[in-house]
Amino acid sequence: MSKDAAATRLALVQAARRRFAFDGYRATTVRDIAADAGVNVALINRYFVSKVGLFRACLDRAVPDRDLGAPDLDRAVGGLIRHIIRSPTDEDSMQLLLLLRSSGDEAVDAIRRETLRGYAERLAGAVRAGRTTLVDDDLLVRAEIALSVVLGMTMMRTSTRVEPLASADVEAVAVPLEEALRALLGGQAS
């Protein structure tokens, strides 16, 4: 793929991510996305096949694998906390918001569920790393609860801007959040 094609794909994903996160899937049109990206609407089908394909591309980095696929609990928890303490305009925070919005479209909602399940499985795998614990339903439920906490914190700090949480300093958020995540996932706070 040429540099121009890669730049166009990136511009479309960034424009779509913003629209889907703040306006929702159903209210967002491919024309809106193309206009925001400053490109011809036909390029969405060329690069992503459809609006659904573009939505899937927006979720590909909703929570980077380096955080959830970390080889141990310390790195996985640290990665999740970094997502929450970033600024509300951060691209990663917007991507997380995509996971919170109901789309009204079954195919898109299935993609969201599949994405969340994959994150929970990778997080459970990080918890299991170095232990004899198997990834079972109990561990997956705990990982899903931990992700729910992360998504809820992201929503409270970014889209709803609930105070004083939205403007709380890093330590005021990171310390109790680490304690909560470790309690859920079975590790001691460092």
C-alpha positions, 0 to 999 in steps of 0.5 A: 500500500502506498504512503498516500493510501496508508495516510487515507486509511488512517484519516478515514479510521480517525474520522470514523472513530470520532464520529462513531464515538460521539455520534454513534454508529447509526447516526454516522453516515459514510458521507460524514466520515469521508467529509471529515477525512477530506476524501471521496466517499468511495474510498471507504468501500475501497479500503474497508468494503463497508461501513461495518468494515470501517467500524471493525477497523476502528476497534482494531486498536481499542485497547492495544494488545501490548496492554492486554496481552502483556506476559504478566499481571503487573504489565497488564494492569499498568497498561489498563491504568495508563488508558484511564489517566490519559487526556480525554481527547486521546485517540485510545480513549475515543476508541474505548468509547466505541465499545460503550455505544449501542449501535442499533445494528446486530452485525456491529454489536456482534463485532463489539461483543467479539472484541470485548470477549477477545480482550477479556481472554487476553487479560485472563491469559496475562493473569494466568501467565506464570501460574498454574491457574487455567483460564476458566469461566470464573477468570473470564468473568473477573477479566470482563468485570475489570474491563467494565471498570476500565470502560466505566472510568473512561466514560466518566472521565471523558464523555460525561466528564463527571467531577471531581473524577474527570480532573483528578490527578494521576495518583488520585486515580491510579492508586485506587484503580490499581487496588480494584483491578488487582482485587478483581484479578487476584494479584496484590498491589505493589 
